[in-house]
Amino acid sequence: MARPVPSGGLSISRVGMVWGYNLAWMVIQDIAKLGLYHQLTARRTGTTLLETRMRAALNEFGDLHRPAGSKCVAAGA
C-alpha cells in the first residue's frame, strides 16, 4: 500500500524552480537542434562557410585553376 504524501512537502516556489529549470534547458536544446539542422542542410547543399571560402579563394585566380586533364594553351600561340 502506498504511503500518503505529506501535505506540506512541495512548495509552489520549488515547483516553479523545477519548471523554470526544465524550460530553460528545453530552449537551449531547441537552439542546439536548430544549429545542427542548419549545419546538416549546409553540408548537404555544399554551402558551409569553409566550402564557400575555399571556392572564393580559388575563383580569385581566374584561369589559373583548371580542371585536371585540361590542356594549357600558351598566350599568342
PDB file of N, CA, C and O in Angstrom:
ATOM      1  N   MET A   1       0.835  -1.164   0.000  1.00  0.00           N
ATOM      2  CA  MET A   1       0.000   0.000   0.000  1.00  0.00           C
ATOM      3  C   MET A   1       0.892   1.242   0.000  1.00  0.00           C
ATOM      4  O   MET A   1       1.889   1.299   0.720  1.00  0.00           O
ATOM      5  N   ALA A   2       0.529   2.227  -0.805  1.00  0.00           N
ATOM      6  CA  ALA A   2       1.324   3.442  -0.931  1.00  0.00           C
ATOM      7  C   ALA A   2       1.086   4.369   0.250  1.00  0.00           C
ATOM      8  O   ALA A   2      -0.025   4.470   0.771  1.00  0.00           O
ATOM      9  N   ARG A   3       2.140   5.035   0.655  1.00  0.00           N
ATOM     10  CA  ARG A   3       2.016   5.999   1.745  1.00  0.00           C
ATOM     11  C   ARG A   3       1.468   7.317   1.208  1.00  0.00           C
ATOM     12  O   ARG A   3       1.764   7.677   0.068  1.00  0.00           O
ATOM     13  N   PRO A   4       0.707   8.020   1.966  1.00  0.00           N
ATOM     14  CA  PRO A   4       0.222   9.336   1.523  1.00  0.00           C
ATOM     15  C   PRO A   4       1.359  10.358   1.552  1.00  0.00           C
ATOM     16  O   PRO A   4       2.240  10.298   2.410  1.00  0.00           O
ATOM     17  N   VAL A   5       1.328  11.284   0.614  1.00  0.00           N
ATOM     18  CA  VAL A   5       2.329  12.345   0.538  1.00  0.00           C
ATOM     19  C   VAL A   5       2.011  13.376   1.616  1.00  0.00           C
ATOM     20  O   VAL A   5       0.854  13.766   1.775  1.00  0.00           O
ATOM     21  N   PRO A   6       3.031  13.822   2.361  1.00  0.00           N
ATOM     22  CA  PRO A   6       2.768  14.841   3.380  1.00  0.00           C
ATOM     23  C   PRO A   6       2.206  16.105   2.742  1.00  0.00           C
ATOM     24  O   PRO A   6       2.605  16.466   1.635  1.00  0.00           O
ATOM     25  N   SER A   7       1.320  16.757   3.397  1.00  0.00           N
ATOM     26  CA  SER A   7       0.617  17.905   2.817  1.00  0.00           C
ATOM     27  C   SER A   7       1.540  19.103   2.567  1.00  0.00           C
ATOM     28  O   SER A   7       1.256  19.891   1.665  1.00  0.00           O
ATOM     29  N   GLY A   8       2.599  19.271   3.302  1.00  0.00           N
ATOM     30  CA  GLY A   8       3.478  20.425   3.129  1.00  0.00           C
ATOM     31  C   GLY A   8       4.769  20.078   2.421  1.00  0.00           C
ATOM     32  O   GLY A   8       5.752  20.801   2.584  1.00  0.00           O
ATOM     33  N   GLY A   9       4.818  19.003   1.639  1.00  0.00           N
ATOM     34  CA  GLY A   9       6.061  18.518   1.039  1.00  0.00           C
ATOM     35  C   GLY A   9       6.613  19.382  -0.078  1.00  0.00           C
ATOM     36  O   GLY A   9       7.830  19.550  -0.163  1.00  0.00           O
ATOM     37  N   LEU A  10       5.771  19.938  -0.937  1.00  0.00           N
ATOM     38  CA  LEU A  10       6.253  20.732  -2.065  1.00  0.00           C
ATOM     39  C   LEU A  10       5.719  22.150  -1.966  1.00  0.00           C
ATOM     40  O   LEU A  10       4.514  22.370  -1.850  1.00  0.00           O
ATOM     41  N   SER A  11       6.627  23.099  -2.014  1.00  0.00           N
ATOM     42  CA  SER A  11       6.185  24.488  -2.022  1.00  0.00           C
ATOM     43  C   SER A  11       6.032  24.941  -3.471  1.00  0.00           C
ATOM     44  O   SER A  11       6.639  24.368  -4.376  1.00  0.00           O
ATOM     45  N   ILE A  12       5.238  25.945  -3.678  1.00  0.00           N
ATOM     46  CA  ILE A  12       4.999  26.446  -5.032  1.00  0.00           C
ATOM     47  C   ILE A  12       6.275  27.050  -5.617  1.00  0.00           C
ATOM     48  O   ILE A  12       6.469  27.027  -6.833  1.00  0.00           O
ATOM     49  N   SER A  13       7.141  27.587  -4.768  1.00  0.00           N
ATOM     50  CA  SER A  13       8.397  28.149  -5.272  1.00  0.00           C
ATOM     51  C   SER A  13       9.319  27.036  -5.770  1.00  0.00           C
ATOM     52  O   SER A  13      10.017  27.211  -6.768  1.00  0.00           O
ATOM     53  N   ARG A  14       9.326  25.904  -5.086  1.00  0.00           N
ATOM     54  CA  ARG A  14      10.155  24.772  -5.518  1.00  0.00           C
ATOM     55  C   ARG A  14       9.642  24.226  -6.849  1.00  0.00           C
ATOM     56  O   ARG A  14      10.434  23.909  -7.736  1.00  0.00           O
ATOM     57  N   VAL A  15       8.338  24.116  -6.990  1.00  0.00           N
ATOM     58  CA  VAL A  15       7.740  23.652  -8.247  1.00  0.00           C
ATOM     59  C   VAL A  15       8.067  24.631  -9.368  1.00  0.00           C
ATOM     60  O   VAL A  15       8.386  24.213 -10.481  1.00  0.00           O
ATOM     61  N   GLY A  16       7.991  25.921  -9.086  1.00  0.00           N
ATOM     62  CA  GLY A  16       8.327  26.945 -10.083  1.00  0.00           C
ATOM     63  C   GLY A  16       9.778  26.868 -10.523  1.00  0.00           C
ATOM     64  O   GLY A  16      10.088  27.055 -11.700  1.00  0.00           O
ATOM     65  N   MET A  17      10.680  26.587  -9.560  1.00  0.00           N
ATOM     66  CA  MET A  17      12.099  26.457  -9.906  1.00  0.00           C
ATOM     67  C   MET A  17      12.325  25.264 -10.833  1.00  0.00           C
ATOM     68  O   MET A  17      13.092  25.358 -11.790  1.00  0.00           O
ATOM     69  N   VAL A  18      11.670  24.165 -10.555  1.00  0.00           N
ATOM     70  CA  VAL A  18      11.822  22.974 -11.401  1.00  0.00           C
ATOM     71  C   VAL A  18      11.294  23.256 -12.804  1.00  0.00           C
ATOM     72  O   VAL A  18      11.935  22.904 -13.795  1.00  0.00           O
ATOM     73  N   TRP A  19      10.121  23.893 -12.888  1.00  0.00           N
ATOM     74  CA  TRP A  19       9.566  24.227 -14.194  1.00  0.00           C
ATOM     75  C   TRP A  19      10.486  25.192 -14.951  1.00  0.00           C
ATOM     76  O   TRP A  19      10.732  25.011 -16.143  1.00  0.00           O
ATOM     77  N   GLY A  20      10.985  26.201 -14.268  1.00  0.00           N
ATOM     78  CA  GLY A  20      11.897  27.154 -14.912  1.00  0.00           C
ATOM     79  C   GLY A  20      13.162  26.490 -15.412  1.00  0.00           C
ATOM     80  O   GLY A  20      13.623  26.780 -16.516  1.00  0.00           O
ATOM     81  N   TYR A  21      13.730  25.602 -14.610  1.00  0.00           N
ATOM     82  CA  TYR A  21      14.934  24.865 -14.996  1.00  0.00           C
ATOM     83  C   TYR A  21      14.667  24.034 -16.248  1.00  0.00           C
ATOM     84  O   TYR A  21      15.460  24.045 -17.190  1.00  0.00           O
ATOM     85  N   ASN A  22      13.546  23.316 -16.252  1.00  0.00           N
ATOM     86  CA  ASN A  22      13.207  22.482 -17.402  1.00  0.00           C
ATOM     87  C   ASN A  22      12.949  23.315 -18.652  1.00  0.00           C
ATOM     88  O   ASN A  22      13.381  22.941 -19.742  1.00  0.00           O
ATOM     89  N   LEU A  23      12.262  24.421 -18.512  1.00  0.00           N
ATOM     90  CA  LEU A  23      12.001  25.279 -19.670  1.00  0.00           C
ATOM     91  C   LEU A  23      13.286  25.885 -20.227  1.00  0.00           C
ATOM     92  O   LEU A  23      13.452  25.993 -21.442  1.00  0.00           O
ATOM     93  N   ALA A  24      14.192  26.278 -19.333  1.00  0.00           N
ATOM     94  CA  ALA A  24      15.465  26.838 -19.787  1.00  0.00           C
ATOM     95  C   ALA A  24      16.255  25.807 -20.599  1.00  0.00           C
ATOM     96  O   ALA A  24      16.793  26.137 -21.656  1.00  0.00           O
ATOM     97  N   TRP A  25      16.328  24.576 -20.119  1.00  0.00           N
ATOM     98  CA  TRP A  25      17.049  23.545 -20.857  1.00  0.00           C
ATOM     99  C   TRP A  25      16.352  23.186 -22.159  1.00  0.00           C
ATOM    100  O   TRP A  25      17.008  22.835 -23.139  1.00  0.00           O
ATOM    101  N   MET A  26      15.039  23.271 -22.178  1.00  0.00           N
ATOM    102  CA  MET A  26      14.297  22.997 -23.408  1.00  0.00           C
ATOM    103  C   MET A  26      14.652  24.028 -24.476  1.00  0.00           C
ATOM    104  O   MET A  26      14.831  23.679 -25.643  1.00  0.00           O
ATOM    105  N   VAL A  27      14.753  25.288 -24.081  1.00  0.00           N
ATOM    106  CA  VAL A  27      15.124  26.345 -25.031  1.00  0.00           C
ATOM    107  C   VAL A  27      16.555  26.130 -25.519  1.00  0.00           C
ATOM    108  O   VAL A  27      16.826  26.267 -26.712  1.00  0.00           O
ATOM    109  N   ILE A  28      17.466  25.797 -24.621  1.00  0.00           N
ATOM    110  CA  ILE A  28      18.858  25.560 -25.009  1.00  0.00           C
ATOM    111  C   ILE A  28      18.948  24.393 -25.984  1.00  0.00           C
ATOM    112  O   ILE A  28      19.684  24.471 -26.967  1.00  0.00           O
ATOM    113  N   GLN A  29      18.217  23.319 -25.730  1.00  0.00           N
ATOM    114  CA  GLN A  29      18.239  22.168 -26.623  1.00  0.00           C
ATOM    115  C   GLN A  29      17.638  22.502 -27.981  1.00  0.00           C
ATOM    116  O   GLN A  29      18.128  22.022 -29.003  1.00  0.00           O
ATOM    117  N   ASP A  30      16.595  23.309 -28.013  1.00  0.00           N
ATOM    118  CA  ASP A  30      15.997  23.696 -29.288  1.00  0.00           C
ATOM    119  C   ASP A  30      16.952  24.544 -30.114  1.00  0.00           C
ATOM    120  O   ASP A  30      17.027  24.379 -31.332  1.00  0.00           O
ATOM    121  N   ILE A  31      17.679  25.446 -29.473  1.00  0.00           N
ATOM    122  CA  ILE A  31      18.664  26.260 -30.189  1.00  0.00           C
ATOM    123  C   ILE A  31      19.770  25.376 -30.751  1.00  0.00           C
ATOM    124  O   ILE A  31      20.193  25.563 -31.891  1.00  0.00           O
ATOM    125  N   ALA A  32      20.239  24.419 -29.962  1.00  0.00           N
ATOM    126  CA  ALA A  32      21.274  23.495 -30.444  1.00  0.00           C
ATOM    127  C   ALA A  32      20.745  22.648 -31.599  1.00  0.00           C
ATOM    128  O   ALA A  32      21.466  22.403 -32.566  1.00  0.00           O
ATOM    129  N   LYS A  33      19.507  22.203 -31.509  1.00  0.00           N
ATOM    130  CA  LYS A  33      18.904  21.397 -32.569  1.00  0.00           C
ATOM    131  C   LYS A  33      18.795  22.202 -33.858  1.00  0.00           C
ATOM    132  O   LYS A  33      19.105  21.683 -34.930  1.00  0.00           O
ATOM    133  N   LEU A  34      18.361  23.456 -33.780  1.00  0.00           N
ATOM    134  CA  LEU A  34      18.259  24.289 -34.973  1.00  0.00           C
ATOM    135  C   LEU A  34      19.631  24.538 -35.593  1.00  0.00           C
ATOM    136  O   LEU A  34      19.762  24.561 -36.816  1.00  0.00           O
ATOM    137  N   GLY A  35      20.647  24.722 -34.764  1.00  0.00           N
ATOM    138  CA  GLY A  35      22.007  24.878 -35.292  1.00  0.00           C
ATOM    139  C   GLY A  35      22.486  23.630 -35.997  1.00  0.00           C
ATOM    140  O   GLY A  35      23.126  23.713 -37.045  1.00  0.00           O
ATOM    141  N   LEU A  36      22.182  22.475 -35.435  1.00  0.00           N
ATOM    142  CA  LEU A  36      22.559  21.212 -36.063  1.00  0.00           C
ATOM    143  C   LEU A  36      21.840  21.032 -37.392  1.00  0.00           C
ATOM    144  O   LEU A  36      22.457  20.631 -38.378  1.00  0.00           O
ATOM    145  N   TYR A  37      20.539  21.324 -37.431  1.00  0.00           N
ATOM    146  CA  TYR A  37      19.788  21.219 -38.686  1.00  0.00           C
ATOM    147  C   TYR A  37      20.372  22.153 -39.740  1.00  0.00           C
ATOM    148  O   TYR A  37      20.469  21.786 -40.911  1.00  0.00           O
ATOM    149  N   HIS A  38      20.761  23.359 -39.328  1.00  0.00           N
ATOM    150  CA  HIS A  38      21.359  24.308 -40.265  1.00  0.00           C
ATOM    151  C   HIS A  38      22.670  23.762 -40.837  1.00  0.00           C
ATOM    152  O   HIS A  38      22.910  23.855 -42.040  1.00  0.00           O
ATOM    153  N   GLN A  39      23.511  23.195 -39.977  1.00  0.00           N
ATOM    154  CA  GLN A  39      24.783  22.639 -40.431  1.00  0.00           C
ATOM    155  C   GLN A  39      24.573  21.444 -41.358  1.00  0.00           C
ATOM    156  O   GLN A  39      25.257  21.325 -42.375  1.00  0.00           O
ATOM    157  N   LEU A  40      23.647  20.569 -41.025  1.00  0.00           N
ATOM    158  CA  LEU A  40      23.399  19.403 -41.865  1.00  0.00           C
ATOM    159  C   LEU A  40      22.861  19.808 -43.231  1.00  0.00           C
ATOM    160  O   LEU A  40      23.241  19.221 -44.244  1.00  0.00           O
ATOM    161  N   THR A  41      21.993  20.792 -43.270  1.00  0.00           N
ATOM    162  CA  THR A  41      21.473  21.282 -44.545  1.00  0.00           C
ATOM    163  C   THR A  41      22.588  21.923 -45.363  1.00  0.00           C
ATOM    164  O   THR A  41      22.673  21.711 -46.572  1.00  0.00           O
ATOM    165  N   ALA A  42      23.430  22.695 -44.718  1.00  0.00           N
ATOM    166  CA  ALA A  42      24.536  23.350 -45.427  1.00  0.00           C
ATOM    167  C   ALA A  42      25.510  22.320 -45.982  1.00  0.00           C
ATOM    168  O   ALA A  42      26.016  22.491 -47.091  1.00  0.00           O
ATOM    169  N   ARG A  43      25.778  21.267 -45.243  1.00  0.00           N
ATOM    170  CA  ARG A  43      26.689  20.234 -45.741  1.00  0.00           C
ATOM    171  C   ARG A  43      26.081  19.480 -46.910  1.00  0.00           C
ATOM    172  O   ARG A  43      26.786  19.106 -47.847  1.00  0.00           O
ATOM    173  N   ARG A  44      24.766  19.254 -46.858  1.00  0.00           N
ATOM    174  CA  ARG A  44      24.104  18.533 -47.942  1.00  0.00           C
ATOM    175  C   ARG A  44      24.125  19.368 -49.225  1.00  0.00           C
ATOM    176  O   ARG A  44      24.295  18.816 -50.312  1.00  0.00           O
ATOM    177  N   THR A  45      23.956  20.677 -49.115  1.00  0.00           N
ATOM    178  CA  THR A  45      23.910  21.538 -50.295  1.00  0.00           C
ATOM    179  C   THR A  45      25.282  22.088 -50.665  1.00  0.00           C
ATOM    180  O   THR A  45      25.419  22.734 -51.704  1.00  0.00           O
ATOM    181  N   GLY A  46      26.294  21.848 -49.846  1.00  0.00           N
ATOM    182  CA  GLY A  46      27.646  22.323 -50.148  1.00  0.00           C
ATOM    183  C   GLY A  46      27.828  23.802 -49.901  1.00  0.00           C
ATOM    184  O   GLY A  46      28.622  24.443 -50.590  1.00  0.00           O
ATOM    185  N   THR A  47      27.126  24.360 -48.952  1.00  0.00           N
ATOM    186  CA  THR A  47      27.230  25.794 -48.687  1.00  0.00           C
ATOM    187  C   THR A  47      27.760  26.085 -47.292  1.00  0.00           C
ATOM    188  O   THR A  47      27.388  27.090 -46.687  1.00  0.00           O
ATOM    189  N   THR A  48      28.625  25.217 -46.772  1.00  0.00           N
ATOM    190  CA  THR A  48      29.214  25.510 -45.467  1.00  0.00           C
ATOM    191  C   THR A  48      30.158  26.693 -45.611  1.00  0.00           C
ATOM    192  O   THR A  48      30.600  27.006 -46.716  1.00  0.00           O
ATOM    193  N   LEU A  49      30.461  27.334 -44.527  1.00  0.00           N
ATOM    194  CA  LEU A  49      31.317  28.510 -44.546  1.00  0.00           C
ATOM    195  C   LEU A  49      32.689  28.174 -45.112  1.00  0.00           C
ATOM    196  O   LEU A  49      33.245  28.947 -45.894  1.00  0.00           O
ATOM    197  N   LEU A  50      33.240  27.024 -44.723  1.00  0.00           N
ATOM    198  CA  LEU A  50      34.550  26.625 -45.224  1.00  0.00           C
ATOM    199  C   LEU A  50      34.526  26.407 -46.728  1.00  0.00           C
ATOM    200  O   LEU A  50      35.421  26.873 -47.434  1.00  0.00           O
ATOM    201  N   GLU A  51      33.515  25.706 -47.229  1.00  0.00           N
ATOM    202  CA  GLU A  51      33.432  25.458 -48.667  1.00  0.00           C
ATOM    203  C   GLU A  51      33.237  26.753 -49.453  1.00  0.00           C
ATOM    204  O   GLU A  51      33.812  26.917 -50.529  1.00  0.00           O
ATOM    205  N   THR A  52      32.441  27.657 -48.931  1.00  0.00           N
ATOM    206  CA  THR A  52      32.221  28.934 -49.605  1.00  0.00           C
ATOM    207  C   THR A  52      33.511  29.732 -49.678  1.00  0.00           C
ATOM    208  O   THR A  52      33.816  30.322 -50.715  1.00  0.00           O
ATOM    209  N   ARG A  53      34.271  29.759 -48.592  1.00  0.00           N
ATOM    210  CA  ARG A  53      35.546  30.492 -48.594  1.00  0.00           C
ATOM    211  C   ARG A  53      36.570  29.851 -49.516  1.00  0.00           C
ATOM    212  O   ARG A  53      37.341  30.551 -50.172  1.00  0.00           O
ATOM    213  N   MET A  54      36.581  28.504 -49.570  1.00  0.00           N
ATOM    214  CA  MET A  54      37.536  27.832 -50.450  1.00  0.00           C
ATOM    215  C   MET A  54      37.208  28.107 -51.914  1.00  0.00           C
ATOM    216  O   MET A  54      38.115  28.331 -52.716  1.00  0.00           O
ATOM    217  N   ARG A  55      35.936  28.094 -52.273  1.00  0.00           N
ATOM    218  CA  ARG A  55      35.553  28.395 -53.647  1.00  0.00           C
ATOM    219  C   ARG A  55      35.912  29.822 -54.010  1.00  0.00           C
ATOM    220  O   ARG A  55      36.384  30.080 -55.117  1.00  0.00           O
ATOM    221  N   ALA A  56      35.695  30.751 -53.095  1.00  0.00           N
ATOM    222  CA  ALA A  56      36.023  32.149 -53.350  1.00  0.00           C
ATOM    223  C   ALA A  56      37.522  32.313 -53.535  1.00  0.00           C
ATOM    224  O   ALA A  56      37.959  33.076 -54.397  1.00  0.00           O
ATOM    225  N   ALA A  57      38.315  31.608 -52.739  1.00  0.00           N
ATOM    226  CA  ALA A  57      39.769  31.710 -52.863  1.00  0.00           C
ATOM    227  C   ALA A  57      40.243  31.146 -54.198  1.00  0.00           C
ATOM    228  O   ALA A  57      41.159  31.696 -54.809  1.00  0.00           O
ATOM    229  N   LEU A  58      39.638  30.066 -54.652  1.00  0.00           N
ATOM    230  CA  LEU A  58      40.021  29.502 -55.944  1.00  0.00           C
ATOM    231  C   LEU A  58      39.578  30.396 -57.090  1.00  0.00           C
ATOM    232  O   LEU A  58      40.278  30.480 -58.098  1.00  0.00           O
ATOM    233  N   ASN A  59      38.462  31.054 -56.971  1.00  0.00           N
ATOM    234  CA  ASN A  59      37.978  31.923 -58.036  1.00  0.00           C
ATOM    235  C   ASN A  59      38.828  33.179 -58.183  1.00  0.00           C
ATOM    236  O   ASN A  59      38.809  33.805 -59.243  1.00  0.00           O
ATOM    237  N   GLU A  60      39.566  33.562 -57.160  1.00  0.00           N
ATOM    238  CA  GLU A  60      40.428  34.738 -57.245  1.00  0.00           C
ATOM    239  C   GLU A  60      41.516  34.559 -58.294  1.00  0.00           C
ATOM    240  O   GLU A  60      42.001  35.543 -58.852  1.00  0.00           O
ATOM    241  N   PHE A  61      41.909  33.313 -58.572  1.00  0.00           N
ATOM    242  CA  PHE A  61      42.984  33.063 -59.513  1.00  0.00           C
ATOM    243  C   PHE A  61      42.487  32.934 -60.947  1.00  0.00           C
ATOM    244  O   PHE A  61      43.295  32.751 -61.857  1.00  0.00           O
ATOM    245  N   GLY A  62      41.210  33.022 -61.166  1.00  0.00           N
ATOM    246  CA  GLY A  62      40.650  33.016 -62.507  1.00  0.00           C
ATOM    247  C   GLY A  62      41.018  31.768 -63.287  1.00  0.00           C
ATOM    248  O   GLY A  62      40.670  30.654 -62.893  1.00  0.00           O
ATOM    249  N   ASP A  63      41.736  31.959 -64.412  1.00  0.00           N
ATOM    250  CA  ASP A  63      42.074  30.845 -65.301  1.00  0.00           C
ATOM    251  C   ASP A  63      43.230  29.994 -64.796  1.00  0.00           C
ATOM    252  O   ASP A  63      43.543  28.971 -65.405  1.00  0.00           O
ATOM    253  N   LEU A  64      43.865  30.384 -63.710  1.00  0.00           N
ATOM    254  CA  LEU A  64      44.974  29.583 -63.201  1.00  0.00           C
ATOM    255  C   LEU A  64      44.491  28.266 -62.616  1.00  0.00           C
ATOM    256  O   LEU A  64      45.262  27.312 -62.508  1.00  0.00           O
ATOM    257  N   HIS A  65      43.242  28.210 -62.245  1.00  0.00           N
ATOM    258  CA  HIS A  65      42.684  26.980 -61.687  1.00  0.00           C
ATOM    259  C   HIS A  65      41.901  26.276 -62.785  1.00  0.00           C
ATOM    260  O   HIS A  65      40.799  26.689 -63.147  1.00  0.00           O
ATOM    261  N   ARG A  66      42.486  25.209 -63.304  1.00  0.00           N
ATOM    262  CA  ARG A  66      41.823  24.453 -64.373  1.00  0.00           C
ATOM    263  C   ARG A  66      41.521  23.050 -63.878  1.00  0.00           C
ATOM    264  O   ARG A  66      42.236  22.517 -63.030  1.00  0.00           O
ATOM    265  N   PRO A  67      40.465  22.454 -64.405  1.00  0.00           N
ATOM    266  CA  PRO A  67      40.192  21.065 -64.054  1.00  0.00           C
ATOM    267  C   PRO A  67      41.324  20.153 -64.524  1.00  0.00           C
ATOM    268  O   PRO A  67      42.018  20.465 -65.491  1.00  0.00           O
ATOM    269  N   ALA A  68      41.504  19.042 -63.844  1.00  0.00           N
ATOM    270  CA  ALA A  68      42.547  18.088 -64.227  1.00  0.00           C
ATOM    271  C   ALA A  68      42.286  17.578 -65.641  1.00  0.00           C
ATOM    272  O   ALA A  68      41.146  17.281 -65.996  1.00  0.00           O
ATOM    273  N   GLY A  69      43.318  17.479 -66.432  1.00  0.00           N
ATOM    274  CA  GLY A  69      43.212  16.960 -67.779  1.00  0.00           C
ATOM    275  C   GLY A  69      43.007  18.019 -68.833  1.00  0.00           C
ATOM    276  O   GLY A  69      43.039  17.700 -70.021  1.00  0.00           O
ATOM    277  N   SER A  70      42.796  19.277 -68.450  1.00  0.00           N
ATOM    278  CA  SER A  70      42.631  20.310 -69.470  1.00  0.00           C
ATOM    279  C   SER A  70      44.006  20.732 -69.967  1.00  0.00           C
ATOM    280  O   SER A  70      44.984  20.737 -69.219  1.00  0.00           O
ATOM    281  N   LYS A  71      44.056  21.084 -71.247  1.00  0.00           N
ATOM    282  CA  LYS A  71      45.332  21.450 -71.870  1.00  0.00           C
ATOM    283  C   LYS A  71      45.640  22.912 -71.616  1.00  0.00           C
ATOM    284  O   LYS A  71      44.750  23.762 -71.606  1.00  0.00           O
ATOM    285  N   CYS A  72      46.906  23.184 -71.413  1.00  0.00           N
ATOM    286  CA  CYS A  72      47.364  24.534 -71.192  1.00  0.00           C
ATOM    287  C   CYS A  72      47.685  25.146 -72.552  1.00  0.00           C
ATOM    288  O   CYS A  72      48.465  24.585 -73.322  1.00  0.00           O
ATOM    289  N   VAL A  73      47.079  26.302 -72.847  1.00  0.00           N
ATOM    290  CA  VAL A  73      47.326  26.961 -74.119  1.00  0.00           C
ATOM    291  C   VAL A  73      48.190  28.182 -73.827  1.00  0.00           C
ATOM    292  O   VAL A  73      47.847  29.029 -73.003  1.00  0.00           O
ATOM    293  N   ALA A  74      49.325  28.248 -74.528  1.00  0.00           N
ATOM    294  CA  ALA A  74      50.233  29.372 -74.320  1.00  0.00           C
ATOM    295  C   ALA A  74      49.654  30.604 -74.995  1.00  0.00           C
ATOM    296  O   ALA A  74      48.996  30.512 -76.031  1.00  0.00           O
ATOM    297  N   ALA A  75      49.910  31.757 -74.392  1.00  0.00           N
ATOM    298  CA  ALA A  75      49.403  33.005 -74.954  1.00  0.00           C
ATOM    299  C   ALA A  75      50.131  33.320 -76.241  1.00  0.00           C
ATOM    300  O   ALA A  75      51.357  33.233 -76.308  1.00  0.00           O
ATOM    301  N   GLY A  76      49.374  33.688 -77.267  1.00  0.00           N
ATOM    302  CA  GLY A  76      49.955  34.074 -78.547  1.00  0.00           C
ATOM    303  C   GLY A  76      50.316  32.909 -79.435  1.00  0.00           C
ATOM    304  O   GLY A  76      50.832  33.133 -80.530  1.00  0.00           O
ATOM    305  N   ALA A  77      50.080  31.695 -79.034  1.00  0.00           N
ATOM    306  CA  ALA A  77      50.449  30.548 -79.871  1.00  0.00           C
ATOM    307  C   ALA A  77      49.289  30.081 -80.708  1.00  0.00           C
ATOM    308  O   ALA A  77      49.425  29.125 -81.471  1.00  0.00           O
TER     309      ALA A  77
END
